[in-house]
Amino acid sequence: MDIYYKTKKADIKVIDTSILDTRTAKDLLGTAMTEIVVTLLTYVVENNKEYQQERKRI
C-alpha cells in the first residue's frame, strides 16, 4: 500500500473521519497527516496478513 501510494501519488479519504481526507490539505501538516495515515494503514494490513497466515497454520 505504501509503495502504491508513493508511486501513484494517490489520495486517501476515510469516509467516517473527515480529518483523514488527504485530498484537501497539501501543506506541511497535510503531508505529515498523509504519511501518518499511510504508515498506519500499511501496518494494519501487514499485521492482518500475518494474523491470517498464523490462523491458516493452526
C-alpha distances in whole Angstrom, upper triangle without the diagonal:
4,5,5,6,9,10,10,11,10,12,11,14,15,18,20,20,21,20,16,16,15,17,20,20,20,22,22,21,19,17,17,16,13,12,13,11,8,9,11,8,6,10,11,8,10,13,13,13,15,18,18,19,21,23,23,25,27
4,5,5,6,9,10,10,10,12,12,15,16,20,21,20,21,19,16,16,14,16,19,19,18,20,19,19,17,14,14,14,11,9,11,10,6,7,10,9,6,10,12,10,11,14,15,15,17,19,20,21,23,25,25,27,30
4,5,5,6,8,10,10,13,14,17,19,22,24,23,24,22,19,19,16,18,21,21,19,21,21,21,19,16,17,17,14,12,14,14,10,11,14,12,10,13,15,13,13,17,18,17,19,22,22,22,25,27,27,28,31
4,6,5,6,8,8,11,12,15,17,20,23,22,22,21,18,17,15,16,19,20,18,21,21,21,19,16,17,17,13,13,15,14,10,12,15,12,11,14,16,13,14,18,18,17,20,22,22,23,26,27,27,29,32
4,6,5,5,5,7,9,13,15,18,20,19,19,18,15,14,11,13,16,16,15,17,17,18,15,12,14,14,10,10,12,11,8,10,13,11,10,14,15,14,15,18,19,19,21,23,24,25,27,29,29,31,34
4,6,5,7,10,12,15,18,21,23,22,21,20,17,16,13,14,17,16,14,17,16,17,15,12,13,14,11,10,13,13,10,11,15,14,12,16,18,16,17,20,21,21,23,26,26,27,29,31,31,33,36
4,6,8,11,14,18,20,23,26,25,24,23,20,19,16,16,19,19,17,19,19,21,18,15,17,18,14,13,17,16,13,15,18,16,15,18,20,18,19,22,23,22,25,27,27,28,30,32,32,34,37
4,5,9,12,15,18,21,24,23,22,22,18,17,14,14,17,18,16,19,20,21,18,15,18,18,14,14,17,16,13,16,18,16,16,19,20,19,20,23,24,23,26,28,28,28,31,33,32,35,37
4,7,10,13,16,19,22,21,19,19,16,14,11,11,14,14,12,15,16,17,14,12,14,14,11,12,15,14,12,14,17,16,15,19,20,19,21,24,24,24,27,29,29,30,33,34,34,36,39
4,7,10,13,16,19,18,17,17,13,11,9,9,12,13,12,16,17,17,14,12,15,14,10,12,14,13,11,14,16,14,14,18,18,17,19,22,22,22,25,27,27,28,31,32,32,35,37
4,7,10,13,16,14,13,13,10,8,5,5,9,10,10,14,15,15,11,11,13,11,8,11,13,11,10,13,15,13,14,18,18,17,20,22,22,23,26,27,27,29,32,32,33,36,38
4,7,10,12,11,11,11,7,6,5,7,10,11,12,15,16,15,11,12,13,11,8,10,11,8,8,12,12,10,12,15,15,15,18,20,20,21,24,25,25,27,29,30,31,33,35
4,6,9,8,8,9,6,4,6,7,10,12,14,16,18,16,12,14,15,12,10,13,13,10,11,14,14,12,15,17,16,17,20,21,21,22,25,26,26,28,30,31,32,35,36
4,6,5,7,8,6,6,9,11,12,14,16,19,20,17,14,16,16,12,11,14,13,10,11,14,13,11,14,16,15,15,19,20,19,21,24,24,24,27,29,28,30,33,34
4,6,7,10,8,8,11,12,14,16,18,21,22,20,17,19,19,16,15,18,17,13,15,18,16,14,18,20,18,18,22,22,21,24,26,26,26,29,31,30,32,35,35
4,7,9,9,10,13,15,16,17,20,22,23,20,18,20,20,16,16,19,17,14,16,19,16,15,19,20,17,19,22,22,21,24,26,25,26,29,30,30,32,35,35
4,6,6,8,11,13,13,14,17,19,20,17,14,17,17,13,13,16,14,12,15,17,15,14,18,19,17,19,22,22,22,24,27,26,27,30,31,31,33,36,36
4,5,6,9,10,10,11,15,16,18,15,12,15,16,12,13,16,15,12,15,18,16,16,19,21,20,21,24,25,24,27,29,29,30,33,34,34,36,39,39
4,6,8,10,10,9,13,14,15,11,9,12,12,9,10,13,12,10,14,16,15,15,18,19,19,21,23,24,24,27,29,29,30,33,34,34,36,39,39
4,6,9,10,10,12,14,15,12,9,11,11,7,8,11,10,7,10,13,12,11,15,16,16,17,20,21,21,23,26,26,27,29,31,31,33,35,36
4,6,7,8,11,13,14,12,9,11,12,9,8,12,12,10,11,15,14,14,16,19,18,19,22,23,23,25,28,28,29,31,33,33,35,37,39
4,6,6,8,10,12,10,7,8,10,8,6,9,11,9,10,13,14,13,16,18,18,19,21,23,24,25,28,28,29,31,33,34,35,38,39
4,6,7,11,13,13,9,10,13,11,9,13,14,13,13,17,17,16,18,21,21,22,24,26,26,28,30,31,32,34,36,36,38,40,42
4,6,9,12,11,8,10,13,11,11,14,15,14,16,19,19,19,21,24,24,24,27,29,29,31,33,34,35,37,39,39,41,43,45
4,6,8,7,4,7,10,9,9,12,14,13,15,17,18,19,21,23,24,25,27,28,29,31,33,34,35,37,39,40,41,43,45
4,7,8,5,6,9,10,9,12,14,14,15,17,19,19,21,23,24,25,27,29,30,31,33,35,35,37,39,40,42,44,45
4,6,5,6,9,10,10,12,14,15,16,18,20,21,22,24,26,27,28,30,31,33,35,36,37,39,41,42,43,45,47
4,6,5,6,9,10,11,12,14,15,17,18,20,21,23,24,26,27,29,30,32,33,35,36,38,39,41,42,44,46
4,5,5,6,9,10,11,12,14,15,16,18,20,21,22,24,26,27,28,30,32,33,35,36,37,39,41,42,44
4,5,5,6,9,10,10,12,14,15,16,18,20,21,22,24,26,27,28,30,31,33,35,36,37,39,41,42
4,5,5,6,9,10,11,12,14,15,16,18,20,21,22,24,26,27,29,30,32,33,35,36,38,39,41
4,5,5,6,9,10,11,12,14,15,17,18,20,21,22,24,26,27,29,30,32,33,35,36,38,40
4,5,5,6,9,10,10,12,14,15,16,18,20,21,22,24,26,27,28,30,32,33,35,36,38
4,5,5,6,8,10,11,12,14,15,16,18,20,21,22,24,26,27,29,30,32,33,35,37
4,6,5,6,8,10,10,12,14,15,16,18,20,21,23,24,26,27,29,30,32,33,35
4,6,5,6,9,10,11,12,14,15,16,18,20,21,22,24,26,27,29,30,32,33
4,5,5,6,8,10,11,12,14,15,16,18,20,21,22,24,26,27,29,31,32
4,5,5,6,9,10,10,12,14,15,16,18,20,21,23,24,26,27,29,31
4,6,5,6,9,10,11,12,14,15,17,18,20,21,23,24,26,27,29
4,5,5,6,9,10,11,12,14,16,16,18,20,21,23,25,26,27
4,5,5,6,9,10,11,12,14,15,16,18,20,21,23,25,26
4,5,5,6,8,10,11,12,14,15,17,19,20,21,23,25
4,5,5,6,8,10,11,12,14,15,17,18,20,21,23
4,6,5,6,9,10,10,12,14,15,16,18,20,21
4,5,5,6,9,10,11,12,14,15,17,19,20
4,5,5,6,9,10,11,12,14,16,17,19
4,5,5,6,9,10,11,12,14,16,17
4,5,5,6,9,10,11,12,14,16
4,5,5,6,9,10,11,13,15
4,5,5,6,9,10,11,13
4,5,5,6,9,10,11
4,5,5,6,9,10
4,5,5,6,9
4,5,5,7
4,5,5
4,6
4
